[in-house]
Amino acid sequence: MRVDPAALAAIAAMGLATYVTRIAGYWLVRRFTLSGRISAGLQAVPGAILIALIAPAAFATGLAESGAAAAALLIAMLRWPMLVAIIASAAAAAGIRAFI
Amino acid sequence: MTGNASLIQASQLTARAQLLAGAGQALPVVAGVAIFGTVWGALAVQAGLSPLEVALMSGLVFSGAAQFVAIELWSSPVAVGTIAFASLLVGLRHVLMGASIEPVLRSVRPRHAYLALFFMVDEAWAMSLRRAGQGKFGIQFYIGLCGLLYLSWLTTTVAGALLGGLVADPARYGFDVVFTAVFVVLIVGLWQGKRDIAPWAASAVAAIACHRWVPGNWYIFAGGAAGLLTAVLLWSPLPPQSTESAGSDAG
């Protein structure tokens, strides 16, 4: 099987760049002491990142995507297992698409 | 440090249980990974990568977002600098994620943490934070979780490369919403009370606006940064507003 040297270089550089982004935050937080204000900001990051990941699909793509997100939200609030939420979401999206 | 000692003891006692719990929580995500992995593998071969290069990239980069962007930019000859820079930009959200997972990794030696962080994908990061919030995190949980995600990404991307476009149209079966469902469930688990409303709303607005008007994957970073800034601006040094109410999780 072929591995092009330029492709290998690109893959290695991608791996390095991605790894640097993954360790940078951890390294920074260990190196510098954080104020209460900055800590409060960092505590908001997990939710904010997850919201950002889904917001365009959930609110601004289409009825099927919004319906899928709403189905998952309902299942999650009932505290049913994640697999149920996934199945309900996929069913909602497929169902809405079939009828529109 | 009795607290630390009891933590280590607890994790030793339940190493196997932690590993299985991590793998168990990865399972529902594996279904989504498998679909995106096969689709990406097939697209990568169309873009000019060999199956061996697909395996190398999945193994060394292990980032769906970076890899999708890379094959969009893939050309002959390969523009190494452009692709590496794109990976750096796409990965910026990891900086925020790595900062927020640092307290969770304090029970681990730094050199082990630096190894663990190589595998920090969105789902593993979010599920580890949730586990830590329940007071049950152990590094074996993270190993079980990431191990299964890594293996499934590696095998399904290579399978996609070898088999071609098996899943021609994932949207038709609703497969494309799997990750949305996973993230919605994780968000509900992160909810701690009214103080989350403002940062989350800011994130949603920033992400939607950025997704609409800025090309690429900047919206993820924009939302995270907007949430961080909002929380920083609203923070007030009033006496401990300790909303660490135990028992909010009924599960």
Interface residues (C-beta under 8 A of the other chain):
Chain A: M1 R2 V3 D4 A6 A7 L8 A9 A10 I11 A12 A13 M14 G15 L16 A17 T18 Y19 V20 T21 R22 I23 A24 G25 Y26 W27 L28 V29 R30 G36 R37 I38 A40 G41 L42 Q43 A44 V45 P46 G47 A48 I49 L50 I51 A52 L53 I54 A55 P56 A57 A58 F59 A60 A64 E65 A68 A69 A71 A72 L73 I75 A76 M77 R79 P81 M82 L83 A85 I86 A88 S89 A90 A91 A92 A93 A94 G95 R97
Chain B: Q25 L27 P28 A31 G32 L49 S50 P51 L52 E53 L56 M57 L60 V61 F62 S63 A66 Q67 A70 P77 V78 A79 V80 G81 I83 A84 F85 S87 L88 G91 L92 R93 H94 V95 L96 M97 G98 A99 S100 I101 E102 L105 P110 A113 Y114 L117 F118 M120 D122 W125 A126 L129 A171 R172 Y173 G174 F175 D176 V177 V178 F179 T180 A181 V182 F183 V184 V185 L186 I187 V188 G189 L190 W191 D196 P199 W200 A202 S203 A204 A206 A207 I208 H211 R212 Y219 I220 F221 A222 G223 G224 A226 G227 L228 L229 T230 A231 V232 W235 P237 A250 G251
